[in-house]
């Protein structure tokens, strides 16, 4: 078991270095019973730092992107700082967007483990911010990305939208990102080709191909992983009442050198030397026009990435 001291240190880093919590600010921790120790560590440290802290529990959601209960959403809008260690991600929800619009600084921690809570928040965030800014400049100015991988990915994406940085700096009004973090990302406009997903939590556990046309998944691998992922997408389509859950929502490059592949999406997508492609909601990103109940990230290991014909990563290693 992770010691209380290490949990407190991680909570302190999140609240001070990342969120810049000030005395008397309204701090809200929203969590599920599964993450009681993490929620309690953040709450206790918030109190110690002089914040007006509150800790709210609610039942875990069934898929990433599902809205939290109205009581939680309303409390988020009335807070200065919100931290959400939850089973299902609320990053790409109306509740999070409305809270940020009201001025809250929001850190989401979907699927967080105590191990990654401690290890991910021990990263050198000064170095991480410098490196993430470098990757952001490359992604933000590019129009086309070509991704291949040892597992068989051969995917071309129209990425002519503004990119954003997730580097742990959440000190500005309305800021948001995952914590622990480390990525630069954007909403693609379109995509075509074969994506071979190496990992996607418990949905995809072995390399699984998806065929993509006009930005949507049109065929799925017939493996057990492929069938699980197809069921997830189809369930989201039913909730949405349309086909938006199968649209390519995000292309991103991981930049956290402390992260490692564990099967937890929150961590896997941050691993330096990986990229990830998400499906479903993209309205949190500049130029994103695809609302959905779902936002699910799929991870590609050791990718080769070319931006506008220039190879910036080969086999998961930078070439620039």
N, C-alpha and C positions, 0 to 999 in steps of 0.2 A: 504493500500500500504506500502511496505517495505521502510523505510526511506533511504535517500541518505547516511547518516552516516553509517548505518549498511551495505549497499551495498559496501561502500568504505572499511570498516573494513574487509569484506569477501574477497574483491579483494586483499587487502594488505596481508592477510594470504596466499592466493593462490600464489601470486607472490614472497613473501619473504620466508615464512616457508616451502612451498612445492617445489617451482621451483627455489628458490635461485637466483632470477633475479639480475643481476649486472648492474652497470651504463654502458651506451653505448652499452649494448647488443641489438641485433635486436629482438624485441618482435612483434609477429604477433597474432592478434586476428581474427579468422575466425568464422563468425556467420551467422545466418539467421535473417531476419527482425523481426521475432517473439521474439527474445531475445535481442532487442536493448538496454534495460537498463543494462543488465548484460555485454554485449559487451562494452558499453560506460564506465561503472564503471571500468572494467579491463584496458581499453585503457587510461583513465584519470589517474589511479593510476600508470600505467606503465610510463607515461610521468613524473609524479611527482617523481618517483624513478630514473629518469635519463636515461631511456631506449630509444632507437630509435624505437618508437612504430608505428604500422600501424594497422588499423581496416578495414577488408574486409568483405563485405556482399555478399552472393550468395543465390539463391532460395533453399528452403529446399528440401531434398531428399524424396523419397517415402518409403524407407525401410532401416533399420539398416544394415550397411555394404556397402551401395552404395557409389561409388567413388565421391569425390567432383570434380568440373570442373578443367580442366588442369591448368588454371590460378592460382587457389587456391593451387593445388598440387605443382606447381613450386615455388610459394612464400613460401610454408612451408619448402621446401628443402633449401632455402636460409636464413632461420631464425635460431636464437639461441634458442628461446623459442616460442612455439606455444600453444595457448589456444583456444579450439573449443567448445563454447556453441552452439550446433546445434540441430535441431529437430531430425534428424536421425544420428545415431552414425557413426563416421568415425574412430573409434578405430581400427577396423579390416579391414583396407583398404590398398591398395598399397601405397596410398599417405602418410598415416601415417608411414608405415614401411620404405618407402624411405626417409622421413624426418628424422626419427630416425637414419637410416643408415648414413645419412649425418651429424649427430651430434646434431640435434635439440632435445630439451627436450619438450615433448608434453603432455599436459593435455587435455583430451576430456571430455565434459560435455553434453552428449546426453540427450535431453528431460528435461534439468535442469529447475527447477522453482526458482523464486526469494526466496521463503521461504526456499527451501533446500540449495540454494547457501549460504544463511546466516547461517542457522542452522547447515548444514553439515560441514561448514568450521569453526564452533565454537567448534568442538570436541577437546578433549585433544589429540593432535597428538603424544605426547610422549607416553602416555598410549596406544593409538591405535597401535603404531608401536611395542611396547613390546608384546601386546596381539596377533597381527597378526603374528609376528615372531614365537610365540609359536604354533599357529595353522599351520603355514607353515611347521614347523619341523615334525609335525604329518602327514600331507598330503604328504610331499615330500618323506618320507621313506616308505609309504604304497604302496601296490600292488593292493588291492581289497577294494572297498567301497560298503557297503550294506546300502541303504537308505530306511527307511519306514516313514510313516507319518499318522496322524489321518485321513486324507482325503482318504487314500488308496494306497499311493505309496509303491511299493515293487520292488526296482530296484537294480541290481547288476552291478557295473561298474569296468572294468579293468582300473586302474589308474596308471599303471606302467610307468609313464612319470615324468619328473621333474616338480615340482610346481614353482610358482612364487608368489611374495608378491606385493600387491597393498596397500601401507600404507601411501601414500601422500608424500613420499620422492622422488622427481624428480630432484635432484640436480646434478646427474651424466650425463655426455654426453650420448645422445641416450636413456635416460629413458623415459618411458611413462606409463600412467595409467589414469583412470577416476579421476576427482575431482568433488565434494567431493568423498572420497574413503573409503576403509575399507573392504578388502577381501583377501583371498589366493585362488589361482585357478590353474588348469592344464587342459591339453587336454586328455580325456580318450581315450584308444585304442579301447574299445568295451563296449557294454552295453546290458543288457537283462532284461526284466520284464515290470512292469507297472509303469509309471510315472503319478501321479495325480498332475497337475499344479494348484496351488491355485490362482496365478495371473500372468498375462503377459500383462502389460499395458492395452490398450483398446481391445486387441485381446482376452484375456481370463480373464473374470471377475467373474466367478464362478468355483469351482473345476471341472477340466476337465481331463479325462484320455487319455493317449497315450500309445499304446502298442509298445514296442521296441524289435526288434530282430536284432542280428548282428550289433548293433550300430545305426540302422535306425528305424524311425517311420514306422510301417507297418499297424497300424489301428488307427483311430481317433474316439474320442467321437462324437456322433451324435448331441450333443447339439449345440446351437448357437455359443458358444465359440469355440467348436471343429471345427465347419464349418469355422469360421473366420480364425482359426489358419491353417487349412488345405489349405485354399485359399492362405494364405501368403506363406506357404512352396511350394505349386505348382507354384505360380508366380515366386519364386526364382529358382525353377527347370527349368522353361522355359528360364529364363535369362541365367542360367548356361549352359543349354543344356545337363544336366545330373542329377543324383539323389542326389548330395552331400548336398543339403540344408536340407535334413531330417536326416543327421548324427549327433550324439551327439558330440558337439564340445568342451564343457567345463563343468567341475564340480568345484564348488566353495562354500566357506563358508563365510558368511558375518560377519564382525567384528566391525562395527561402531555402538556404543551405542547411538549416537545422531540421527541416521537414524530411520525412522518409516515408516510403510506401508501407502503409499499414492496413489498407482496406477501408479506411475512414476517408470519405470524400473530402472533407474539410482539410485534411492533411495532404492526401495524395495530390490534389490539384495545385498545391503550393510547392511541391518538390522541384528544386532546381534541376533542369534537364528533362522536364516533361512539358507537355502542353495539354490543354483540355478544350473540348468542344461541348457546349451545353445545348439542350433542347427545351423549347417551351417559351416562357416569358422572357422578353428582352427589354421591357419598357423602363428598366432602371438605367439603361445605357443611352448615350447620345445617339439619336437617330433610330432607336428601337421602337417599332410599331406593332409588336406582336404580343398582346396580352394573353396570358394563360394561367390556369391554376398551377401548372407545373413549371419548375425550373430544375433540371437535373444535369449535373456535370459528368462527362465521361472522360477518362484519362487515357492519354497516349504516351507510352514509354519510349525513351530514346528517339524522339522524332528528328527528322531532318526538315528544317523550315527554310523556305526561300520566300523573301518579300520582294515583290516586283523583280523577280529574277535573281536577286542577290541572296546567296545562302548565308544565313546568320547563325544557324545551328545545324550540326551534322551528328547524327547518332546521339543526341542529347548533350553535345558539347559545343560551346560557342566557337564560332569561326571568325569573329570580328574583334 
